[in-house]
């Protein structure tokens, strides 16, 4: 295995682990179907999940590089890293 393949494997494993959860897949679907970004609260309400549970899932997706977050005063916003999906998991978003 060459260095490029090893690096890709190191990136893919956390991504695939993060996506191996139904709730996180639902978050990705929600973000895929929304242009731009959504607040964490909006996503939690849409999916009927507790704030602490949502925070855990957002952190897992962020650490895997699949979403990005930004904070605006007291509100946290989430957006999908489409560039990452296109590079490492091409066609994945269309398959959901």
Backbone as JSON, one array per atom type, in Angstrom:
{
  "sequence": "XXXXXXXXXXXXXXXXXXXXXXXXXXXXXXXXXXXXXXXXXXXXXXXXXXXXXXXXXXXXXXXXXXXXXXXXXXXXXXXXXXXXXXXXXXXXXXXX",
  "N": [[0.85, -1.18, 0.0], [0.67, 2.16, -0.94], [1.76, 5.47, 0.12], [-0.21, 7.4, -0.42], [-2.54, 5.82, -0.56], [-2.57, 4.87, 2.07], [-2.94, 7.26, 3.49], [-5.46, 8.01, 2.55], [-6.96, 5.9, 3.56], [-6.69, 6.41, 6.3], [-8.23, 8.68, 6.5], [-10.72, 7.86, 5.54], [-11.66, 5.81, 7.31], [-12.51, 7.0, 9.88], [-14.58, 8.56, 8.81], [-16.38, 6.68, 7.7], [-17.04, 5.26, 10.0], [-18.37, 7.28, 11.39], [-20.57, 7.61, 9.75], [-21.89, 5.27, 10.1], [-24.22, 5.21, 11.6], [-27.59, 5.57, 12.25], [-28.9, 7.96, 13.07], [-26.95, 9.91, 12.56], [-26.73, 9.61, 9.81], [-29.27, 10.53, 9.12], [-28.99, 13.21, 9.87], [-27.06, 14.01, 8.0], [-28.55, 13.61, 5.65], [-30.56, 15.54, 6.05], [-29.04, 17.9, 6.01], [-28.02, 17.69, 3.44], [-30.28, 18.1, 1.91], [-30.8, 20.72, 2.34], [-30.1, 23.92, 1.31], [-27.13, 25.66, 2.0], [-26.76, 26.38, 5.42], [-27.85, 25.09, 8.64], [-29.21, 25.77, 11.87], [-28.08, 24.18, 14.86], [-30.1, 23.75, 16.68], [-32.4, 23.83, 15.04], [-32.04, 21.5, 13.51], [-32.09, 19.56, 15.52], [-34.75, 19.89, 16.43], [-36.23, 19.21, 14.1], [-35.59, 16.54, 13.92], [-36.36, 15.55, 16.3], [-34.61, 15.11, 18.55], [-32.75, 15.15, 21.59], [-30.9, 17.95, 22.88], [-28.33, 17.37, 23.95], [-27.82, 14.86, 22.84], [-27.88, 15.48, 20.12], [-25.67, 17.21, 20.03], [-23.57, 15.44, 20.53], [-23.67, 13.83, 18.19], [-23.19, 15.8, 16.23], [-20.58, 16.55, 16.92], [-19.2, 14.14, 16.42], [-19.56, 13.88, 13.62], [-18.3, 16.25, 12.81], [-15.64, 15.86, 13.71], [-14.96, 13.8, 12.05], [-14.73, 15.14, 9.75], [-16.88, 15.66, 8.11], [-18.84, 17.58, 8.4], [-19.1, 21.12, 8.94], [-18.94, 23.59, 11.49], [-20.14, 26.69, 12.77], [-20.13, 29.39, 15.04], [-22.4, 31.82, 16.02], [-22.75, 34.31, 18.0], [-24.82, 33.08, 20.23], [-25.79, 30.96, 18.87], [-25.25, 27.96, 17.14], [-24.24, 26.95, 13.96], [-24.57, 24.56, 11.34], [-23.06, 23.01, 8.55], [-22.85, 21.03, 5.6], [-19.95, 19.34, 4.48], [-19.53, 19.28, 1.48], [-17.44, 19.16, -0.34], [-15.67, 17.37, 0.81], [-17.17, 15.01, 0.8], [-17.4, 14.74, -1.99], [-14.73, 14.32, -2.71], [-13.8, 12.05, -1.17], [-15.95, 10.25, -0.91], [-17.41, 9.91, -3.42], [-20.56, 10.32, -4.97], [-21.95, 9.35, -2.8], [-23.75, 11.03, -1.35], [-25.84, 11.27, -3.16], [-26.82, 8.74, -3.08], [-28.21, 8.44, -0.75]],
  "CA": [[0.0, 0.0, 0.0], [1.51, 3.35, -1.0], [1.45, 6.51, 1.11], [-1.5, 8.02, -0.77], [-3.58, 4.89, -0.15], [-2.59, 4.86, 3.54], [-3.55, 8.51, 3.94], [-6.89, 7.93, 2.24], [-7.54, 4.96, 4.53], [-6.75, 7.09, 7.59], [-9.32, 9.64, 6.42], [-11.98, 7.15, 5.3], [-12.12, 5.0, 8.44], [-13.37, 7.78, 10.78], [-15.78, 8.98, 8.09], [-17.31, 5.56, 7.59], [-17.53, 5.01, 11.35], [-19.34, 8.34, 11.71], [-21.77, 7.4, 8.94], [-22.48, 3.98, 10.45], [-25.22, 5.46, 12.63], [-28.82, 6.03, 11.59], [-29.16, 9.36, 13.39], [-25.99, 10.75, 11.83], [-27.15, 9.57, 8.4], [-30.42, 11.44, 9.01], [-28.45, 14.58, 9.91], [-26.43, 14.25, 6.7], [-29.65, 13.77, 4.68], [-31.2, 16.83, 6.31], [-28.14, 18.94, 5.51], [-27.93, 17.53, 1.99], [-31.5, 18.63, 1.31], [-30.93, 22.12, 2.72], [-29.01, 24.76, 0.8], [-26.48, 26.46, 3.04], [-26.55, 25.82, 6.75], [-28.97, 25.07, 9.58], [-28.77, 25.83, 13.26], [-28.13, 22.9, 15.55], [-31.43, 23.65, 17.26], [-33.35, 23.48, 13.98], [-31.86, 20.09, 13.16], [-32.59, 18.79, 16.66], [-36.21, 19.94, 16.42], [-36.71, 18.44, 12.95], [-35.36, 15.11, 14.13], [-36.86, 15.22, 17.65], [-33.57, 14.56, 19.4], [-32.32, 16.03, 22.67], [-29.75, 18.8, 22.57], [-27.07, 16.68, 24.28], [-27.66, 13.8, 21.85], [-27.53, 16.15, 18.87], [-24.3, 17.7, 20.16], [-22.68, 14.28, 20.38], [-23.64, 13.45, 16.78], [-22.52, 16.87, 15.49], [-19.14, 16.45, 17.21], [-18.69, 12.97, 15.71], [-19.51, 14.22, 12.2], [-17.29, 17.3, 12.63], [-14.32, 15.26, 13.88], [-14.71, 12.97, 10.86], [-14.53, 16.05, 8.63], [-18.04, 15.62, 7.22], [-19.6, 18.82, 8.55], [-18.39, 22.21, 9.6], [-19.81, 24.36, 12.36], [-19.7, 28.04, 13.11], [-20.93, 29.94, 16.12], [-22.79, 33.22, 15.88], [-23.18, 34.7, 19.34], [-25.22, 31.92, 21.02], [-26.33, 29.94, 17.98], [-24.27, 27.21, 16.37], [-24.75, 26.57, 12.65], [-23.93, 23.38, 10.78], [-23.17, 22.84, 7.1], [-22.27, 19.81, 5.07], [-18.7, 19.51, 3.74], [-19.75, 18.6, 0.2], [-16.15, 18.94, -0.96], [-15.1, 16.15, 1.39], [-17.93, 13.89, 0.23], [-17.04, 14.61, -3.4], [-13.37, 13.79, -2.84], [-13.58, 10.74, -0.56], [-17.11, 9.38, -1.06], [-18.19, 10.43, -4.55], [-21.84, 9.67, -5.21], [-22.58, 8.91, -1.56], [-24.9, 11.87, -1.01], [-26.93, 10.94, -4.1], [-27.33, 7.39, -2.76], [-29.0, 8.45, 0.49]],
  "C": [[0.9, 1.24, 0.0], [1.0, 4.41, -0.01], [0.1, 7.16, 0.84], [-2.67, 7.13, -0.34], [-3.7, 4.83, 1.37], [-3.27, 6.11, 4.07], [-5.05, 8.51, 3.7], [-7.6, 7.01, 3.23], [-7.69, 5.63, 5.89], [-7.88, 8.12, 7.63], [-10.66, 8.92, 6.33], [-12.52, 6.41, 6.52], [-12.97, 5.82, 9.41], [-14.66, 8.25, 10.1], [-16.82, 7.87, 8.06], [-17.87, 5.18, 8.96], [-18.6, 6.03, 11.73], [-20.66, 8.12, 10.96], [-22.47, 6.09, 9.24], [-23.48, 4.11, 11.59], [-26.43, 6.09, 11.96], [-29.11, 7.51, 11.84], [-28.22, 10.28, 12.63], [-26.29, 10.74, 10.34], [-28.34, 10.5, 8.16], [-29.98, 12.9, 9.04], [-27.84, 14.93, 8.56], [-27.51, 14.44, 5.63], [-30.31, 15.14, 4.82], [-30.34, 17.96, 5.76], [-28.0, 18.89, 3.99], [-29.11, 18.21, 1.3], [-31.74, 20.1, 1.61], [-29.79, 22.92, 2.12], [-28.42, 25.59, 1.95], [-26.35, 25.72, 4.35], [-27.84, 25.87, 7.56], [-28.41, 25.23, 10.98], [-28.89, 24.45, 13.88], [-29.51, 22.68, 16.15], [-32.49, 23.26, 16.25], [-33.26, 22.0, 13.62], [-32.4, 19.21, 14.28], [-34.1, 18.74, 16.7], [-36.79, 19.1, 15.29], [-36.63, 16.94, 13.2], [-35.86, 14.64, 15.49], [-35.81, 14.52, 18.5], [-33.14, 15.61, 20.42], [-31.06, 16.79, 22.29], [-28.42, 18.09, 22.84], [-26.79, 15.56, 23.27], [-27.23, 14.4, 20.51], [-26.08, 16.63, 18.91], [-23.28, 16.59, 19.97], [-22.55, 13.9, 18.89], [-22.95, 14.52, 15.93], [-21.0, 16.79, 15.69], [-18.53, 15.28, 16.43], [-18.55, 13.26, 14.21], [-18.44, 15.27, 11.91], [-15.87, 16.73, 12.72], [-13.95, 14.36, 12.7], [-14.52, 13.83, 9.61], [-15.72, 16.16, 7.69], [-18.92, 16.86, 7.3], [-18.67, 19.89, 9.1], [-19.42, 22.98, 10.43], [-19.24, 25.77, 12.53], [-20.65, 28.57, 14.17], [-21.16, 31.42, 15.87], [-23.47, 33.63, 17.17], [-23.54, 33.44, 20.14], [-25.73, 30.76, 20.16], [-25.21, 29.29, 17.19], [-24.94, 26.75, 15.08], [-23.91, 25.43, 12.08], [-24.11, 23.38, 9.27], [-22.41, 21.59, 6.69], [-21.0, 20.14, 4.3], [-18.82, 18.73, 2.44], [-18.44, 18.29, -0.51], [-15.5, 17.65, -0.47], [-15.83, 14.92, 0.85], [-17.54, 13.66, -1.23], [-15.66, 13.97, -3.58], [-13.25, 12.34, -2.35], [-14.73, 9.75, -0.75], [-17.98, 9.86, -2.21], [-19.47, 9.61, -4.78], [-22.59, 9.25, -3.95], [-23.85, 9.72, -1.24], [-26.09, 11.58, -1.91], [-27.56, 9.59, -3.75], [-28.19, 7.35, -1.52], [-30.47, 8.6, 0.23]]
}
